[in-house]
Amino acid sequence: MAFNLSRHWKHLPSLLLLLLGSLISIGSGILLQRGVQGGMMGFPGLYYGTRCLLQHRDPYNTPTLESFYQASGAALPTNSVARRQAVTLYVNLPTTFIVTAPFALLPLGLAQALWTTLLVVSFLVAALLMWDLGAARAHDLSTFLIFFLLADCEILFSGGNTAGFVVSFTVIAVWCFLQQRFAHLGVLCLGLGLAIKPHDAGLIWLFFLLSGSWHRKRALQAAAVAVVISLAAFLWVSAVAPHWLDEFRANLTAISAPGGINEPGPASIGVDSADMIIDLQTVLSIIHDSPGFYNLATYAICGALFFLWLLKVVRSRFDASSAWLALVAASALSMLVTYHRTYDARLLMLAVPACALLRSRPGKLAWTAIAFATAAILSTSDIPLTILLLLTHHLPSVASTFSTELALIVLRRPAPLFLLGTAVTFLAAYIRSTPEETASSLQA
C-alpha cells in the first residue's frame, strides 16, 4: 500500500499533529546545535575524521586526529570528557567515510546543514510510511506513537548521528520488502544500513534472508551492496592508515573503559543523559558492576531469545502480518545485546504497524505487547527522558541493598526493561501466531 496523502484528507488534523511533532524536534534541534560550540557531538566528529582521511592522515590515530583539529582551527572541547572523547576517539566503521566524504568537501556549516536536512527528510519519510500502514487499522494509536517519535528527536536531529540515516533506511527497506514495491530502493537502503551500522540493521536483514525466495533474493542483493561499500572503504582506509584496525580496537576499548562515554557501569557518564546507553548491560551492571558478569548475563538472556526467534523464523512460512511481530522483536533485541543509545531505538517505529495489527487480536498478550512497545518508545524519547533525569538526579548511582538496586533500575534506567518486555512479548505473539489468526486479522 503506497502512502497516498489524498486518501487521508479526512485525517488532516492527524497529519498536522505529526507535522507539529516534527517542527518541535527540528526547532529544538536547531537551538541545541547552535547552543553548543562546534555543534553537537555527532556530525563534527564525522566531518573532521573524514577530512583527516581525505588529507591522507590517519583518523583512527588519536594524536594525529587531535593535531588535525588544531591545524584546522577547530577548538577541541576541554570542559567535557564526553565531547572530547566523541571527537578525538574515532570509532565509526570505515564504511562511514564513503557516506560522509561528499559532505567533508564542503565548509562545516554548509555540510552540517545539508546533512541535517537529509537526515530529517529521510526520517520523516520513514515515519510517515509506518503511520500510513498503522493508521489503516488503528488510527489513534498509530498517530499517538508516531507523534511521540517525531516530537522527541531533538538530540538525533541536532547531533546528526549516522543512526538517524540507518534507522530511516532500514525502516524504508522493510516497507519496500513487505509491500513488494520499489524493491531496488529497499535493497539500496538496507545495504547502506548494513554497511554503516550492522548492529542496527543486522537482525532485520537476517529475517529477510530466511524468509523465502523473493525476500532472500533482496537480502542477498542488500548484502552485495554492503560488501561493495565495505571493500571500497577498507581498501581506501588501509591505504592511508595500514594500522587502522588495531587503532580502532584501542579506541573502542578506551571509550568503553571506566570513565568512557560508552561504559555501561553504574557511574557511567554515558547513561545519565537524554541520549543514554540503553543496552541490557546498563541494568545488570547495577546488580554487579563487573563486565564479566553483565556481558555474560546479557549474552545469555539475549542469546536464548534470539534462538527462539531464529527457530520460529526458520520453521515458519513467510507471512506479511506475522513478519511485523518478528521484526519488532528483532529490533528490541538488537538494542539490548550490545552498545546502543536512545536514538538507535527509533527503529521501534516498526512497532507502529505491529501494534495496530495486535489491536485487532483478542487476548492479554496482544495488549501487553502494545503496552511494552508504547513504554519502550516513550522511555527512549528525549523529552520524557530529560524529565526523568531531572526528577531522579539526586538518587545515588551505586546501590547498597537489593531493594535499592531495583529502585535504581526502575527509576533511572527503565528503557532496557521496557525493551526487554517488548522483545519477549512480541516474540511470544510471533511464536503463537498462526495462519488462521493472520487471516482473521486481515479481515478485521
C-alpha positions in Angstrom: 0.0 0.0 0.0 1.7 3.2 -1.1 1.4 6.3 1.0 -1.3 8.5 -0.5 -1.9 11.9 1.0 -5.2 12.4 -0.8 -6.5 9.2 0.6 -6.0 10.6 4.1 -7.5 14.0 3.5 -10.1 13.3 6.2 -7.2 12.7 8.6 -5.7 16.2 8.0 -5.8 17.0 11.8 -3.6 14.0 12.4 -1.2 14.9 9.7 -1.0 18.4 11.1 -0.3 16.9 14.5 2.6 14.9 13.1 3.9 18.0 11.3 3.8 19.8 14.7 5.8 17.0 16.3 8.4 17.2 13.5 8.7 21.0 14.0 9.2 20.6 17.7 12.2 18.3 17.1 13.6 20.4 14.2 13.3 23.7 16.1 14.7 22.3 19.4 17.4 20.5 17.4 18.5 23.8 15.7 18.6 25.5 19.1 20.7 22.7 20.6 23.0 22.7 17.6 23.6 26.4 17.9 23.9 26.4 21.7 27.0 24.1 21.7 30.3 25.3 20.4 31.2 23.5 17.3 27.7 21.9 17.1 26.6 18.7 18.9 29.0 15.8 19.2 27.8 13.6 16.3 28.5 15.4 13.0 31.6 17.4 13.7 33.4 14.2 14.7 32.3 12.6 11.4 33.2 15.7 9.4 36.7 16.2 10.8 37.5 12.5 10.8 36.6 12.3 7.1 38.6 15.4 6.2 41.6 14.0 8.1 41.4 10.8 5.9 40.9 12.9 2.7 44.2 14.6 3.5 45.9 11.2 3.8 46.1 11.2 7.6 45.0 8.5 10.0 41.8 9.5 11.8 41.9 6.4 14.0 45.2 7.6 15.5 44.2 9.9 18.3 47.3 12.2 18.3 47.0 12.5 14.5 43.4 13.4 14.7 44.0 15.9 17.5 46.7 17.6 15.6 44.4 17.7 12.6 41.8 19.5 14.6 44.4 22.1 15.8 45.7 22.6 12.2 42.1 23.1 11.0 41.5 25.8 13.6 38.8 23.7 15.3 38.8 24.1 19.1 38.8 20.8 20.9 36.4 20.7 23.8 38.1 20.8 27.2 35.1 21.2 29.5 33.5 17.8 28.8 35.1 14.4 28.8 32.2 13.1 26.7 32.6 15.7 24.0 36.4 15.3 23.8 36.2 11.5 23.6 33.4 11.8 21.0 35.5 13.9 18.6 39.0 12.5 19.2 38.4 8.8 19.6 37.1 7.8 16.1 35.1 4.6 16.4 32.9 4.6 13.3 33.5 1.8 10.8 35.4 2.8 7.6 32.2 2.4 5.6 31.0 5.6 7.1 33.7 7.5 5.2 32.0 6.6 1.9 28.9 8.4 3.0 30.5 11.4 4.7 33.2 12.1 2.1 31.0 14.3 -0.1 29.9 16.4 2.9 33.5 16.7 4.1 34.4 18.6 0.9 32.1 21.4 2.0 32.5 24.0 4.7 31.4 22.7 8.1 28.3 24.9 8.4 27.0 24.1 5.0 27.9 20.4 5.3 26.1 20.2 8.7 23.0 22.0 7.4 22.8 19.7 4.3 23.4 16.5 6.4 20.7 17.5 8.9 18.2 18.3 6.2 18.7 14.9 4.5 18.5 13.2 7.9 15.3 14.9 8.8 13.7 14.2 5.4 14.6 10.5 5.4 13.4 10.1 9.0 10.0 11.9 8.2 9.5 9.6 5.1 10.1 6.5 7.2 7.8 7.7 10.0 5.0 8.6 7.6 5.2 5.2 5.9 4.8 3.5 9.3 2.0 5.8 10.2 0.2 5.1 6.9 0.3 1.4 7.5 -0.7 1.6 11.2 -3.4 4.2 10.8 -5.3 1.9 8.4 -6.0 -0.4 11.3 -5.6 1.7 14.5 -5.6 5.4 13.6 -5.5 7.0 17.0 -2.9 4.6 18.4 -0.6 5.0 15.3 -0.9 8.8 15.4 0.0 8.9 19.1 3.1 6.7 18.7 4.4 8.4 15.6 3.8 11.9 17.1 6.0 11.0 20.1 8.6 9.5 17.8 8.7 12.7 15.7 8.4 15.2 18.6 11.3 13.6 20.6 14.2 13.5 18.1 15.9 16.7 19.2 19.3 15.0 20.0 19.2 12.9 16.9 18.4 15.9 14.6 20.9 18.2 16.3 23.7 15.7 16.7 23.4 14.2 13.3 24.4 10.7 14.3 24.5 8.2 11.5 21.9 6.2 13.4 19.3 8.6 12.1 20.1 7.5 8.5 20.4 3.8 9.3 17.1 3.8 11.1 15.4 5.6 8.3 16.9 3.5 5.6 16.1 0.2 7.4 12.5 1.2 8.0 12.1 2.2 4.4 13.6 -1.1 3.3 11.2 -3.0 5.5 8.3 -1.1 3.9 9.6 -1.8 0.4 10.1 -5.5 1.0 6.9 -6.2 2.9 4.8 -4.2 0.4 6.9 -5.5 -2.5 7.2 -2.1 -4.0 10.3 -0.2 -5.1 12.4 -3.3 -4.3 15.7 -1.8 -5.7 15.3 1.2 -3.4 14.8 -1.2 -0.5 17.9 -3.1 -1.5 20.0 0.1 -1.6 18.6 1.3 1.8 19.2 -1.9 3.6 22.6 -2.3 2.1 23.6 1.1 3.3 22.2 0.4 6.7 24.2 -2.9 6.9 27.4 -1.2 5.8 27.2 1.7 8.3 25.7 0.1 11.4 25.4 -3.7 11.0 24.4 -3.9 14.7 21.3 -1.9 14.0 20.2 -3.4 10.7 21.7 -6.9 11.0 18.8 -8.9 12.5 16.3 -7.1 10.1 18.5 -8.3 7.2 18.7 -11.8 8.7 14.9 -12.1 8.9 14.5 -11.4 5.2 17.4 -13.7 4.3 15.5 -16.6 6.0 12.0 -15.5 4.7 11.6 -17.2 1.4 12.9 -16.9 -2.2 11.8 -13.3 -3.1 12.9 -11.8 0.2 16.0 -13.9 0.3 17.0 -12.6 -3.1 16.5 -9.0 -1.9 18.5 -9.7 1.3 21.4 -11.1 -0.7 21.3 -8.1 -3.0 21.5 -5.8 0.0 24.4 -7.8 1.3 26.1 -7.4 -2.0 25.7 -3.6 -1.8 27.1 -3.6 1.7 30.1 -5.8 0.6 30.9 -3.4 -2.3 30.8 -0.4 0.0 32.8 -2.2 2.7 35.5 -3.3 0.3 35.9 0.2 -1.2 36.1 1.7 2.3 38.5 -0.9 3.7 40.9 -0.5 0.7 40.8 3.3 1.0 41.4 3.4 4.7 44.0 0.6 4.7 46.0 2.5 2.0 46.1 5.7 4.2 46.1 4.1 7.6 47.5 0.5 7.5 47.2 0.1 11.3 43.6 1.3 11.5 42.2 -1.9 12.8 44.4 -2.1 15.8 43.8 1.6 16.5 40.0 1.2 16.0 40.1 -1.6 18.6 42.1 0.5 21.0 39.7 3.4 20.6 36.7 1.1 21.3 38.5 -0.2 24.4 39.2 3.3 25.7 35.7 4.6 25.0 34.2 1.6 26.8 36.5 1.5 29.8 35.6 3.0 33.2 35.2 6.7 32.7 34.5 6.3 29.0 31.3 7.6 27.4 30.3 4.1 26.3 30.8 2.4 29.6 27.6 0.8 30.9 28.5 0.8 34.6 26.5 2.4 37.4 28.5 5.6 37.4 28.8 5.9 33.6 28.7 9.3 32.1 27.0 7.7 29.1 23.9 6.8 31.0 22.9 9.9 32.9 21.9 11.9 29.8 18.9 12.1 27.4 20.8 10.1 24.8 21.7 7.4 27.4 23.0 3.9 26.6 20.1 1.5 26.6 21.7 -2.0 26.3 20.9 -4.6 28.9 24.4 -4.3 30.4 23.4 -0.9 31.9 20.7 -2.6 34.1 22.7 -5.7 35.0 25.8 -3.6 36.0 23.8 -2.1 38.9 23.3 -5.6 40.2 27.0 -6.4 39.8 29.5 -4.0 38.3 31.7 -6.4 36.5 32.0 -6.7 32.7 32.5 -10.5 33.1 29.0 -10.6 34.8 26.9 -8.2 32.9 28.2 -9.0 29.5 27.8 -12.8 30.0 24.4 -12.4 31.5 23.3 -10.1 28.7 24.5 -12.6 26.0 22.8 -15.5 27.8 19.4 -13.7 28.0 19.5 -12.2 24.5 21.0 -15.5 23.1 18.1 -17.5 24.4 15.6 -15.1 23.0 17.4 -15.0 19.7 17.5 -18.8 19.5 13.7 -18.9 19.9 13.2 -16.1 17.4 15.5 -17.9 14.9 13.8 -21.2 15.4 10.4 -19.7 14.6 11.6 -17.8 11.5 13.3 -20.9 10.1 10.3 -23.2 10.7 7.5 -20.7 9.6 6.3 -20.0 6.1 6.6 -16.3 5.4 3.5 -14.2 6.3 3.5 -10.4 5.9 1.4 -9.8 9.1 3.4 -12.1 11.3 6.6 -10.5 9.9 5.9 -7.3 11.7 5.9 -9.1 15.0 9.2 -10.8 14.2 10.8 -7.5 13.1 9.7 -5.7 16.3 11.1 -8.5 18.4 14.4 -8.3 16.4 14.6 -4.5 16.7 14.2 -4.6 20.5 16.6 -7.5 20.8 19.2 -5.6 18.7 19.1 -2.6 21.2 19.7 -4.9 24.2 22.5 -7.2 23.2 25.3 -4.6 22.6 26.0 -0.9 22.7 23.1 1.3 21.6 21.8 4.7 22.6 18.3 6.1 22.6 18.5 7.4 19.1 19.1 3.9 17.8 15.8 2.9 19.4 13.9 5.0 16.9 14.0 1.7 15.0 11.0 0.9 17.1 8.8 2.9 14.7 8.5 -0.6 13.2 6.3 -1.3 16.2 3.5 1.1 14.9 2.1 -1.2 12.2 2.7 -4.2 14.5 0.7 -2.6 17.4 -2.1 -1.7 15.0 -2.2 -5.3 13.9 -2.3 -6.6 17.5 -5.1 -4.2 18.3 -7.4 -6.4 16.3 -6.4 -9.5 18.1 -8.1 -10.7 21.3 -6.2 -11.7 24.4 -4.0 -10.2 27.1 -0.8 -10.9 25.2 -1.6 -8.5 22.4 -2.4 -5.7 24.8 0.7 -6.4 26.9 2.8 -6.2 23.8 1.3 -2.9 22.8 1.8 -1.6 26.3 5.5 -2.6 26.4 6.1 -1.2 22.9 4.5 2.1 23.9 6.5 2.3 27.1 9.7 1.5 25.2 9.1 4.3 22.7 8.3 6.8 25.5 11.2 5.7 27.7 13.7 6.3 24.8 12.3 9.7 23.8 14.2 12.8 24.6 11.7 14.9 26.5 10.4 12.2 28.8 14.0 11.1 29.5 15.0 14.6 30.3 12.1 15.0 32.7 13.0 11.6 34.3 16.7 12.6 34.7 15.7 15.9 36.4 13.4 14.0 38.8 16.0 11.3 39.7 19.3 13.1 39.5 19.6 13.2 43.3 19.5 9.4 43.5 22.8 7.6 44.1 24.4 5.8 41.2 25.5 2.8 43.4 23.2 0.7 45.5 24.0 -1.0 48.8 20.9 -3.3 49.1 18.9 -5.3 46.7 15.8 -3.2 47.1 17.9 -0.1 46.3 19.2 -1.8 43.2 15.7 -2.5 42.0 14.7 1.1 42.7 17.6 2.5 40.7 16.9 0.2 37.8 13.3 1.1 37.6 13.7 4.8 38.2 16.9 5.6 36.5 17.2 3.0 33.7 13.7 1.9 32.7 14.4 1.8 28.9 16.2 -1.6 28.8 13.4 -3.1 30.9 10.7 -2.0 28.5 12.8 -3.0 25.5 13.2 -6.5 27.1 9.5 -6.6 27.7 8.9 -5.6 24.1 11.3 -8.3 22.8 9.7 -11.0 25.0 6.0 -10.2 24.3 6.4 -9.6 20.6 8.4 -12.8 20.3 5.7 -14.7 22.2 3.0 -13.2 19.9 5.1 -14.1 16.9 5.5 -17.7 18.1 1.8 -18.0 18.8 0.7 -16.6 15.5 -0.9 -19.0 13.1 -2.1 -18.7 9.5 -5.7 -18.7 10.8 -5.1 -15.9 13.2 -3.4 -13.9 10.5 -6.3 -14.4 8.1 -8.7 -13.3 10.9 -6.6 -10.1 11.5 -6.5 -9.3 7.8 -10.3 -9.4 7.7 -10.8 -7.3 10.8 
